[in-house]
Amino acid sequence: MAEISITTTINYIIDWLQLRLKERTSWDGLTIIVISILALIASPLIKYAAWVGLGYGAWTLWRKDKPL
């Protein structure tokens, strides 16, 4: 008896997901979620990249240009 309800529930979830994937707003929401997760993961890395950029900018400002 429990297998029937689990199977029914799984089929319901699959059907629901398939219907949602056909809608544009679902794709919009999924895109926003993915970009937000990437921003949360990458934010510490962006701080390090900013420090590297500041260092490189200062170094290029300080060094002399080599004549061609």
DOMISE-482680 format. One record per residue: x, y, z of N, C-alpha, C, O, CB in turn. Coordinates in steps of 0.2 Angstrom, whole numbers, padded with zeros to 4 digits, always signed. Last residue first. Glycine has a CB too. Layout:
<lokols>
XYZXYZXYZXYZXYZ ...
</lokols>
This chain:
<lokols>
+0299+0256-0137+0298+0250-0142+0304+0251-0146+0304+0247-0151+0292+0251-0146 +0304+0258-0119+0303+0260-0126+0303+0254-0131+0306+0249-0130+0309+0265-0128 +0294+0253-0106+0300+0252-0110+0299+0254-0117+0293+0254-0120+0301+0244-0110 +0288+0264-0093+0287+0261-0099+0294+0259-0102+0298+0263-0102+0283+0265-0103 +0291+0260-0075+0292+0264-0081+0290+0260-0087+0291+0254-0088+0300+0266-0082 +0279+0257-0062+0284+0255-0066+0285+0260-0072+0280+0263-0075+0283+0248-0069 +0267+0262-0056+0273+0264-0053+0279+0262-0058+0284+0266-0058+0274+0260-0047 +0256+0257-0064+0257+0265-0063+0264+0266-0061+0266+0272-0063+0252+0267-0058 +0258+0244-0062+0258+0247-0069+0259+0254-0069+0262+0257-0073+0252+0245-0073 +0255+0243-0048+0262+0241-0051+0263+0244-0058+0268+0246-0060+0262+0233-0051 +0242+0247-0047+0247+0251-0044+0254+0249-0047+0258+0254-0048+0247+0249-0036 +0236+0236-0055+0235+0243-0057+0241+0248-0054+0244+0252-0057+0229+0246-0055 +0240+0226-0047+0242+0226-0053+0242+0233-0056+0246+0235-0059+0238+0221-0058 +0232+0229-0035+0240+0228-0035+0243+0229-0042+0248+0232-0043+0241+0221-0032 +0219+0229-0040+0222+0235-0037+0230+0235-0037+0233+0239-0038+0220+0236-0030 +0218+0216-0044+0218+0221-0049+0220+0227-0046+0224+0231-0050+0210+0222-0050 +0219+0209-0031+0224+0208-0037+0224+0213-0042+0229+0216-0044+0223+0201-0040 +0208+0214-0025+0214+0216-0023+0220+0215-0028+0225+0219-0028+0215+0211-0016 +0198+0208-0034+0199+0216-0034+0205+0218-0031+0208+0223-0033+0193+0219-0029 +0200+0195-0032+0201+0197-0038+0202+0205-0038+0206+0208-0042+0196+0195-0043 +0195+0195-0018+0202+0193-0020+0204+0196-0027+0210+0198-0028+0204+0185-0019 +0182+0198-0021+0186+0202-0017+0193+0201-0018+0197+0206-0018+0184+0201-0009 +0178+0187-0029+0178+0193-0032+0182+0198-0028+0185+0203-0030+0171+0196-0033 +0178+0177-0019+0183+0177-0025+0183+0183-0028+0189+0185-0030+0181+0171-0030 +0166+0180-0012+0173+0180-0009+0179+0180-0014+0184+0183-0013+0174+0174-0004 +0156+0178-0022+0158+0185-0019+0164+0185-0015+0168+0190-0016+0152+0187-0014 +0153+0166-0028+0159+0170-0031+0161+0176-0027+0166+0179-0028+0157+0171-0038 +0142+0162-0021+0148+0158-0020+0154+0162-0023+0159+0161-0020+0147+0152-0025 +0133+0172-0024+0134+0171-0017+0141+0166-0016+0145+0167-0011+0129+0167-0013 +0132+0171-0037+0135+0177-0034+0137+0176-0027+0142+0179-0025+0129+0183-0035 +0127+0158-0039+0133+0160-0042+0136+0166-0038+0142+0166-0037+0133+0160-0049 +0114+0161-0034+0118+0156-0030+0126+0157-0033+0130+0157-0028+0116+0149-0032 +0109+0170-0043+0110+0172-0036+0115+0167-0032+0119+0169-0028+0103+0172-0033 +0109+0162-0055+0113+0168-0054+0114+0170-0047+0120+0172-0045+0110+0174-0059 +0099+0153-0051+0106+0151-0052+0111+0157-0052+0116+0156-0049+0106+0148-0060 +0088+0161-0049+0090+0157-0043+0098+0155-0045+0102+0156-0040+0086+0151-0042 +0086+0166-0062+0087+0171-0056+0090+0167-0050+0095+0170-0047+0081+0175-0054 +0083+0155-0069+0089+0159-0071+0091+0163-0065+0097+0164-0063+0088+0163-0077 +0071+0151-0063+0077+0146-0062+0083+0150-0064+0088+0149-0061+0076+0140-0067 +0063+0162-0067+0064+0160-0060+0070+0156-0059+0074+0157-0054+0058+0157-0056 +0063+0159-0081+0065+0166-0078+0067+0165-0071+0073+0167-0068+0060+0171-0079 +0057+0147-0081+0064+0148-0084+0067+0154-0081+0073+0154-0079+0064+0148-0091 +0045+0150-0077+0049+0146-0073+0056+0146-0075+0060+0146-0071+0046+0139-0074 +0040+0159-0087+0042+0162-0080+0045+0157-0076+0049+0159-0071+0035+0164-0077 +0038+0150-0097+0044+0155-0098+0045+0158-0091+0051+0159-0089+0042+0161-0102 +0034+0133-0095+0032+0140-0094+0038+0144-0094+0044+0143-0091+0028+0141-0088 +0039+0120-0095+0036+0123-0102+0034+0130-0101+0032+0133-0106+0030+0119-0104 +0042+0117-0083+0047+0118-0087+0045+0121-0094+0049+0123-0098+0051+0112-0088 +0030+0114-0077+0033+0121-0075+0038+0122-0080+0039+0128-0082+0036+0120-0068 +0027+0101-0082+0022+0107-0084+0026+0114-0082+0025+0118-0086+0016+0107-0080 +0037+0094-0076+0037+0095-0083+0032+0100-0085+0034+0104-0090+0034+0088-0086 +0034+0096-0062+0040+0099-0065+0040+0099-0072+0042+0104-0075+0046+0094-0063 +0022+0088-0062+0022+0096-0060+0028+0099-0063+0027+0105-0066+0021+0096-0052 +0026+0076-0065+0021+0079-0070+0021+0087-0068+0021+0091-0073+0014+0076-0069 +0034+0073-0054+0037+0073-0061+0033+0077-0066+0035+0081-0070+0038+0066-0063 +0025+0074-0044+0030+0078-0044+0033+0079-0051+0035+0084-0053+0036+0076-0039 +0017+0063-0048+0014+0069-0047+0019+0075-0047+0018+0080-0051+0010+0070-0040 +0026+0052-0047+0023+0054-0053+0020+0061-0053+0020+0064-0058+0017+0049-0055 +0028+0053-0033+0033+0054-0037+0031+0056-0044+0033+0060-0047+0038+0047-0038 +0015+0049-0028+0018+0056-0026+0024+0057-0031+0024+0063-0033+0021+0055-0019 +0013+0037-0033+0009+0042-0035+0012+0049-0034+0011+0053-0038+0002+0041-0032 +0024+0030-0027+0024+0030-0034+0019+0036-0036+0021+0040-0041+0022+0024-0037 +0019+0031-0014+0025+0034-0015+0026+0035-0023+0028+0040-0025+0031+0030-0013 +0007+0024-0014+0006+0032-0013+0013+0035-0014+0013+0041-0017+0005+0033-0005 +0011+0012-0017+0007+0015-0022+0007+0023-0021+0007+0027-0025+0000+0012-0021 +0019+0008-0006+0022+0009-0013+0018+0013-0018+0020+0017-0022+0024+0002-0016 +0010+0006+0004+0014+0012+0004+0018+0013-0003+0019+0019-0004+0019+0011+0009 +0004-0006+0000+0000+0000+0000+0004+0006+0000+0003+0011-0003-0005+0000+0006 
</lokols>
